[in-house]
Amino acid sequence: MFPTALARRVLLCLVLAAPAVVLRIAGIRLAPIADVAVFGASVVAAAFLLAWAAEAAQKDISGPLAIALLAVIAVLPEYAVDLFYAFRAGSDPEYTQFAAANMTGSNRLLLGLGWPLVVLLAYLVARRRTRGARPARRGSWSLALPATARMDIGFLAILAVVAFTVPLIGAIPLWFGLALIAAFGLYLWRAGQTHDDEPEEFVGPAAMIAELGTRPRRITVTALFVVAAAVILLAAEPFAEALVESGSALGIDSYFLVQWLAPLASEAPEFIIAAMFALRGRGAVAIVILIASKINQWSLLVGSLPVAHWLGGGGTELAMDARQVEEFVLTATQTLLGVAIILALRFHWWSAAGLGALFALQFAITDTSGRYVLSIVQTIAAAGFVIAYRRELWPTLSAPLRRPAPPPPPVAEQEAEPVGARR
């Protein structure tokens, strides 16, 4: 039987998405600000449907191919908007800045807001559970990450260093984009080889879907995928266009709206799912999910931008101006700092607070020289953590290339006695 609570949530998402679908099919456009609200709401609603379906689908699908499909589907809202800007930049160079803005904004939002939020929630849950017990030494609390996360951290570390290629050459060449897409494929292949003994746990609507019978569950997941993907493909272009037009109408920098409002809308479901894991005492799982999202952004998303630009009629490289180079430097140094903080598979609450503070500080520092100073500060802080955790550096960087250990045999097999051994 289809759960009533699940039906209500799905229906709410469909109601929020319906106006945008009707307007797009009818070819009607409202005022730019109204379009942002209507089409933005549909993107958020569809993103929730995708997030629930992608999580619940793991109940039935496994293996590298399934991981690849789920990874692409889960980030479809963000990719649809950003790739539209890159595609449009092939015929209108003015849109190049928006492709870079959306990518750097979503990347910094995920690490600067998402990571600290998860650690903060995990810290509050840990304090609530240990209330009445002997308090831990001040400043000693940290979120322990699983050993399997070292492979993900190693991939992210390598991608963070490689990311400096973009500001150094002032463009994202097509060959570089294809190399990043290949790196994403390598990551998925390695992730498929990694054994994780921790049982899968579903939260929220995904848990309701996972509890359905096999056939109803698969039908529900497929229907959610199809409906959500259709809504996103219909809404992405008018939403992206309306963001640019709203900047002029409101007297706000369009670059700012594209950089922060669009990623906030597309990544809201991911933040909520991670927060739910943290509130259930599984903060480490939430951080691993967000690390995987960062890898997707630095590999598949960045790599797809020059491909979309080329398909849109542009050349074989997506050129960056001074402002975009500055944004890439700031984003890459933030990623370096995030990686350095968790090298030892420990995420201290005070380092999470520092990440959040540096993220907030960039909104007050808007001039180019100040942004580069902030980038230097992040680099120096990252170097300090690397020195402190220097013994963890090589195991982390080599983890993506090491063959994972085979899974241990079941306990029953380890403890089984030969037939006739007991008399």
TORMARDO-300495 format. One record per residue (C-alpha): residue in one letter; x, y, z. Coordinates in steps of 0.25 Angstrom, whole numbers, plus 5000, padded with zeros to 4 digits. Layout:
N
AXYZ
...
//
This chain:
423
M500050005000
F500550144996
P500850225009
T499950345011
A501050425016
L501950395004
A500750424994
R500550565001
R502050604999
V502050554985
L500750634982
L501250754988
C502550754979
L501650734967
V500750844971
L501950934972
A502550894959
A501150904951
P501151054948
A502551054942
V502150934933
V500851004928
L501551134925
R502751064918
I501750974909
A500851094906
G502051184903
I501751294913
R502751374920
L502451464932
A503251574938
P504751534941
I504551534956
A503251454955
D503951354946
V505051334956
A504051294966
V503151204958
F504251134950
G505151134962
A504051064971
S503950954960
V505450934960
V505450914975
A504250824975
A504850734964
A506150734971
F505450674984
L504750564975
L506150534969
A506850524982
W505750434988
A505750344976
A507250334975
E507450294989
A506350194989
A506850134976
Q508050084983
K507149974989
D507049904976
I508249954968
S509749934971
G511049934963
P511850044956
L510850064945
A509750094955
I510650184963
A510950264950
L509450274947
L509050314961
A510150414962
V509750484949
I508250484952
A508450534966
V509250664961
L508350684949
P507750814954
E509050884956
Y509650824943
A508450864935
V508551014939
D510051024938
L510150944925
F509151034919
Y509951154922
A511251084916
F510451044903
R509851184902
A511251244903
G511651174890
S510851274882
D510751384893
P512151404900
E511351494911
Y510851364917
T512251304919
Q512351384932
F511051314937
A511551174934
A512751204943
A511851274954
N510951164955
M512051054957
T512851134967
G511651174975
S511151034976
N512550984979
R512751084991
L511351074996
L511450924998
L512750925005
G512651065012
L511251045017
G510950895015
W512150835023
P512050925035
L510550905036
V510650755037
V511850765047
L511050865055
L509750775055
A510650645058
Y511250725070
L509950765076
V509450625075
A510650565081
R510550665093
R509050625095
R509350475095
T510450495105
R509750595114
G509950555129
A511250485125
R512650535129
P512850655119
A514050635109
R515250725109
R514850855103
G515150865088
S515450715087
W514150675080
S514250635066
L513450555055
A514150425052
L514050385037
P514150245032
A515350185026
T514750165013
A514650315012
R516150325010
M515950284995
D514950404993
I515750505000
G516950454992
F516250484979
L515750614984
A517150654988
I517650624974
L516550694967
A516750814976
V518250824971
V517850804957
A516750914958
F517851024958
T518150984943
V516951074940
P517351204946
L518851174941
I518451164927
G517151254928
A516251164921
I515651024922
P516150954909
L515250844903
W516450744905
F516450774920
G514950764921
L515050624915
A516150584924
L515350624936
I514150544931
A515050424930
A515550454944
F514050444948
G513950314941
L515150264949
Y514550304962
L513250234959
W514050104956
R514850114968
A513650144977
G512950024971
Q514149934976
T514149994990
H513449905000
D512649965011
D512049875022
E511149985028
P509749955025
E508950045016
E508050145023
F506950225017
V506350345023
G505050425020
P504250395008
A505350315002
A505150215014
M503650215011
I503950174996
A505050075000
E504050005009
L503049974998
G502949844991
T503949814980
R503049844968
P502349974974
R503650024979
R504250014965
I503050074958
T503050184968
V504550214966
T504450204951
A503250304951
L503950404960
F505250404951
V504450424938
V503550534944
A504650604951
A505550604939
A504450654930
V504150764940
I505650804941
L505850804926
L504650894924
A504950994935
A506451004934
E506551094922
P505451194926
F506051194941
A507451224936
E506951334927
A506151394937
L507251404947
V508051484938
E506851574934
S506451594949
G507851654952
S507551774943
A506151784948
L506551784962
G507851864961
I508651744966
D509851684960
S509351574951
Y510651504954
F510351494968
L508951444966
V509451334957
Q510551294966
W509751284979
L508251274977
A508251164966
P509251074974
L508451094987
A507151044979
S507750924973
E508550874985
A507450894995
P507050754995
E508450704997
F508650795009
I507450745015
I507750595013
A509150625019
A508550695031
M507550585033
F508650485034
A509450575044
L508250585053
R508050435053
G509450425058
R510150385045
G510950515042
A512050435036
V511150385025
A510650525022
I512050575021
V512450455011
I511250495003
L511650635002
I513050594999
A512550514987
S511750634982
K513050714982
I513750614974
N512550614964
Q512650774963
W514150774961
S514150664951
L512850644943
L512250784945
V513550864941
G513950764930
S512550774924
L512550924923
P513550934911
V512850814904
A511450894905
H512151014900
W512750944888
L511450884885
G510751014886
G511651074874
G512851124883
G514251084881
T515050974887
E515251054900
L514451134910
A515151254913
M515151324927
D515351474929
A516051534941
R514751524950
Q514551374947
V516051344949
E515951404963
E514651324966
F515351194962
V516551224971
L515751254983
T514951124980
A516151044978
T516851094991
Q515551064999
T515550924994
L517050904998
L516650955012
G515450865013
V516350745009
A517450775018
I516550785030
I516050645028
L517350575024
A517350505038
L515950455036
R515550555047
F514650675046
H514850765058
W513650855062
W514650975062
S515150945048
A513750945043
A513451075050
G514651135043
L514251085029
G512851145031
A513451275036
L514351285024
F513251255015
A512451375021
L513551465020
Q513651465005
F512251535005
A512951655012
I514151645003
T513751684989
D515051744983
T516051664975
S517251694984
G516451654996
R515951524989
Y517351484986
V517751515001
L516651425005
S517151314996
I518551335002
V518051315016
Q517251195012
T518551135005
I519351165018
A518351105027
A518350975018
A519850965018
G519750975033
F518850855034
V519650775024
I520850795032
A520150755045
Y519550635038
R520750605029
R520750455032
E519350445026
L519750515013
W520350405005
P519250295009
T518250395005
L518850434991
S519150284988
A517750234993
P517150254979
L518150164972
R518250054983
R517449934981
P516349924992
A516449815002
P515549694999
P514349685008
P514449605020
P513749465020
P512449455027
V512549425042
A511849295040
E512849245031
Q514049295040
E513449215052
A512949095045
E513448955050
P513748845041
V512648735040
G512848635051
A513848725059
R512848725071
R512548595078
//
